[in-house]
Every structure is written in structure tokens, then in C-alpha cells.
Amino acid sequence: MIWLPPIFYAIWLLIFGLCIGSFLNVCIARIPEGRSIVTPPSTCPSCSARIRWYDNIPLLSYLILLGRCRRCHTRISPVYPLVELAGGLIFFSLFLKNSFSAEMVRGAVFLCCLLVLFFVDLHHMLLPNVVTLPCAVIGILFALFHASPISLLDALGGGVGGALFLMSIMGLYYLFRGRLGMGWGDVKMMLAIGAFLGVKGMFLTLICACCAGAFYGLFLLLFYGKKLDHALPFGSFLAPAAALIYFGGDRLFELYVSVLQQYLVPEFILR
Ligand SMILES: [Zn+2]
């Protein structure tokens, strides 16, 4: 086989990822409405004109058309090129991190699911079972076949532990407020996150997502006068937190422990 520099493969994977991102856009738009993600072909949401292949080239078409439909000139949501770009960057960065390996495939499945869940929850306050449950099963299967950096026990413990942990928070909230603070979709999403990241990664994800959610809630409270029980799409906080932990979990864990050691817990307890 001819040797080619890694950047050659990286660029091809970037382009491949852009196309996957284009498909993820279809998933984000259609899954919450219960429509097929295969047929019919994409149309403009405003004038229903069929989108031709040359207007459907990831990222490029959006730039050439200056973000408007060719026929009716209605503005196209910038979410479309953003998701395409994210898809490209997912594959590009996974190749740089893992080269061609089972871990690249595992990471791609996980991060693509997170991308879909982020936008669906943001738009619809919904985390569809058709994404969360297969994602959890795939995470367990990778661990089962030793194609994952975490063991099967860790994957099961992370998934089930994460789901139970969130359910106990929901239970406590219900006791005090008389209603559920989160949805069952969040519980199933935790199942998937734990299956991919293990117990440690699952807890770090929860900590990051809760901190981000709390800051965002405080921001809404102070600047937009929203009430404290204003509903937030928790899945949209979990998804970027899980992606962050996937890429830098170990370093973040070391940082977290060192902060605990230095400031919060007297040294003799940790010794
Ligand atoms: Zn149109």
C-alpha cells in the first residue's frame, strides 16, 4: 500500500464527517416528528421546493446561497451548517486522537448521538428513545467485545448507576416540589453516557452539566427575570459535558481531585 501522510486521511474524514453532519440534520428535523429519516428527499420548509443535490452540499451550499433558499429566498437556519461543521470536526478530531481504530468508530457513534440529542432537546425539550436506547446498547456492546477503553463492568455500572442516580434526584425533587424536575429521557440519556464513559466519566459529566445548568439558570434569573423553576433542556447540557469528558476526562479528573485536595478536603482524609 502506498504511504500517505496522515493529514490526507484527516481531510477525507473531515469531508466524510460533513456529509454525516448533513444526515444528522435530517435526523434532528424528522425524528421528533416521527417521520422517516430515509424518504422523502429534503425540501425547503418554507416553499416545499425539493432541494437539488447541488444545493445540498454540506457547508458549501449554505455559503454559496448566502443562507437563503434558492427559490423563495427564505432564510435557512444557521443550525444546518453548524451541525454539518460539527460532524466534520467530530470525525477529524477522532482521527487525530485515535487514528483508524475501533475507538474511532465508538467515539463517532457516541458523539453523533450527543449532537442529535443536543439539538432535539434544545428545540423540542425531548430526548427520543430511538436515539438514547440504541446508543446505550451500542456502548455496552463495545465494552462486551473489548473494543472500548472501559470494561463491561464499568460500562454497566456507569450506565445503570447514572440512570439510578438521576432517578433518585428526580425522586427527591418530587418529594419536595410535588412534580418531576426532569424527564425520563434524561434518565435514558444518562444510561447511554454511562455506557460509553464508565462510572468516573458519568459522574464528571453530571458535575459539569449541573454546573453549566446552574450558571445558565442564574443567568436567566438575573437578566431575563425567569422563575427558578423555569424548565431547562437538561439533555442540552449533558451532551456537551459528555463530549468534553470524552476528549479530556482524565485530565479533568486529575484537576478535580487536585482542587479537592488543595482547597476542600483536609489532606489527612485523602491520605
Ligand atoms: Zn424555499
Boltz pocket constraint, residues with backbone or C-beta under 6 A from the ligand:
constraints:
  - pocket:
      binder: B
      contacts: [[A, 44], [A, 45], [A, 46], [A, 47], [A, 48], [A, 49], [A, 69], [A, 70], [A, 71], [A, 72], [A, 73], [A, 74]]
      max_distance: 6.0
